Structure formats: C-alpha cells, structure tokens
Amino acid sequence: MALLRDSQTNLVFVNLGTGATAVFHTMLEKGIIIRPDHIWGLPEFIRLTIGTRNENEQVIQALQEILPPLR
C-alpha cells in the first residue's frame, strides 16, 4: 500500500486554449522561461513557477501581450 503524503509546490498548470509550444518560444524571446506540457500530452497547457511579485507581474504582462483577449 502506498503512503499518501502532503506535498507542496510552487508551480501551476495553465490551460492557454492554444498551442503552448508557440507561447513558450515567444516568452523565451522576452526572456521569460515557462514550460510547455506537450510531453505530458497536454499541448495547450504551460507550467508556471511562482516567483516574486515582480516576476509574476512580468509573466502576466507578457502573456497578455501575446495571447488573444478572453471573451
């Protein structure tokens, strides 16, 4: 029997609703490293590490610039 343990992490998965690999490359050009999750069979998801407030705001700003607006 496997023991279940509490875990903690500093990352989140985000469903972009579009191909994450293209977003990964665009973010990399902006100097921001994210991880596309196509290797897990989730081609529309990215993995974001939680950073400082300033880092998180930079990620949000960059994503707002490159992703289509939510409707």
Secondary structure, DSSP 8 states (H G I E B T S, - for coil): ---------SEEEEE-SS-HHHHHHHHHHTT---EE-GGGT-TTEEEEE---HHHHHHHHHHHHHHS----
